[in-house]
């Protein structure tokens, strides 16, 4: 299929990096359409581990890699990852950056951190990379875009205008040090020289690639339930993480998308605060975290772990129009004799539903209804899955009415079973 969206179907960290890396081998262009350095991708390829935050996962395989207008960019992180590519023998000229993407400025990071501290027990648990404040300024039309760095006069003027307001907030509301104009303007003028070679009209580039019949992969960051409109608000990120975001974030029409692959872990994890019906209580949660290496790529935080939630996954199938599923990390479940899968929620008052509750209070109090499947307690190495593991996969397919086309059986690039 010429253009495919790969989207996280849970709360992020589903192992999208690995699936994108795999598909990128046969793609001509790989694009990121939303988010910024809050997204952590871990890719294990050729014995080397890559941890990327800002770049599309496709860079690892040397594919043309686009960062679209819907993304937010931390210039320092971007340039550090450019250096990393060079160090590891990949020509960074494969990276193409939209001039319409917004820059995460130092005040965004400071405000994200200070506002989380201020919220105390009510905090979102953000990655503290300035994501929310950058998207807020974009919506308020006072953001600074990547293209602004091309004109030092405009850049300085925009920074000056922004600081006049942000410094009042920083000092008076958050009680932190103000940011000094001269040093900052000089630093960003320096970035300008280094960013310039990567800038291009990415909407045009991607549209042309699709018209020419090239294989284009559009890579979602985070996960469906972190979507700003459809996720578990306010415990979400600040951009559209669903597949539809690929159109607006890159600048292509919906008729250009051919298929949507949803990546879901064989269990569920969540980072940060917010409701999580299938979260495991007791030592099995620690066991799952250790076995699955469930610690944040960006923040190193422990991920909360739970059993597979088919109510939430059914919702993700709907929100994204998922046409096939990649079920990752099935190997981790081999450690459990019995594997519960959530097939419905019990709501307050006792009613059962297999659809994701529209009202947040219903979701907060939803209790999982489990069907317990047999475990398989053997490694998933060969061409075929052990019977019980195959039944697990078929159970997911049956309840979601979507094919599971890939099964992740280990961290390495090769450890994927194509069905
Ligand atoms: P922000 O994107 O840094 O503003 O964080 C908002 C919420 O999204 C928090 O709950 C984060 O833990 C979560 N989040 C953001 N990026 C990721 C990710 O890549 N994986 C998992 N959770 C994420």
Boltz pocket constraint, residues with backbone or C-beta under 6 A from the ligand:
constraints:
  - pocket:
      binder: B
      contacts: [[A, 11], [A, 12], [A, 13], [A, 38], [A, 39], [A, 40], [A, 124], [A, 125], [A, 126], [A, 127], [A, 128], [A, 129], [A, 130], [A, 131], [A, 132], [A, 221], [A, 222], [A, 226], [A, 235], [A, 236], [A, 237], [A, 238], [A, 270], [A, 271], [A, 272], [A, 273]]
      max_distance: 6.0
